[in-house]
Amino acid sequence: MCIMTKVKKIEVLSDYQLKVEFVDGVIGTADLSHLVGKCVFNQWKDYRIFEQAHVGSSGQIKWNDEIEICSDALYLKISCKNPEELFPLLKPETINA
């Protein structure tokens, strides 16, 4: 599980969208419609399953024991940050010769 940014709360919106609030105060909307019907997200063809979204015990978004979404990926998309900003160890080292 990849969790650096925990979700505080979510609200299920129409058309496979979630309003997501992170613990650091960042709030935005995530459109997950592109996942419907793919692999485990096939279950979302029944929209009632998608409506069961909730915040898991580790601050991730989950639906059941088979479906969860990494909050880090949603955070990057919603905040418009790049991975290096969220994970400073990804920044390439500058070598001075």
N, C-alpha and C positions, 0 to 999 in steps of 0.2 A: 504494500500500500504506500502511496506517495503523498504524504500530507505535510506540507509546510504551512499552508494557509488554511485555517479552519473556517468552516461555514458556521455562521451564527444562526441564521434562519433562512428559510426559503418560502416562496409562495408559488404555487402552480398557476400558470397563466394559460391562456388558450393556445392552440396550435403547437403543442410540444415546447413551450417556453417556460422558463423558470425565472422568477425574480430572486436573486441571490444576494444575501448580505453576509459579508465576511467579518470576522472578529476585529479586524483593523479598521472597520468602517466603510470599506469599499462596497458599493452597491451597484448592481447592474442586472441586465437581462441576458440570459443564455438561451439561444435557439438550438434545441437538440433534435429538431425535425429530421435532419440529415441522417440520424442514426436509426430511425424507425425501420424495422424489418431486417436489420443487419445483425447477424449472430444472436447474442443473448437479447438484443434490443428488439427482436422479433416479437417478444411478449407485448411490446408497446402498441402493436396493431390494435390491441384492446386498450383503448384510451383510459379505461378505468384503472389499469395497471399503472400507467404513467402518473395518474392523479395520486397515487400512493407514495409519491416522493416524500422523503423526510431526511432529517439530519441524523446521521449515524453517530455512534458513541465516540468515534475518533474525529468528528468534524467533517466527515465526507457526506456526499449526497448519495442516498441509496434508496432502493425500492423494495428489495427482498434479499435473500441470501445469495442470489445469482447476479443481481444487477446493482452496480454502484459506479459512480463517476469520480475520478480524481479531482479534488477541489483545486489542486495546483493548476491543472490545465484550464479550468474555468476561470480561475483568478487571472491568469495570463491573458485570456481572451477578453474578459470584462475590463480589466485595468489598463489594457493596451501596453503592458510592460513586456520586456523581452526576458527570456530565461535567465540571462546573466544578472539582471536586476533582482530577480527573486532568489537565484542561487549564485551568490558571489564567487563560489569556487569554480564556476564554469568560465570565468573570465580568463582569457589567455594571458600567460605571463609575458611580460616585456623583458626581453634579454638585451642588455646593453653590453656591447663588446668594446 
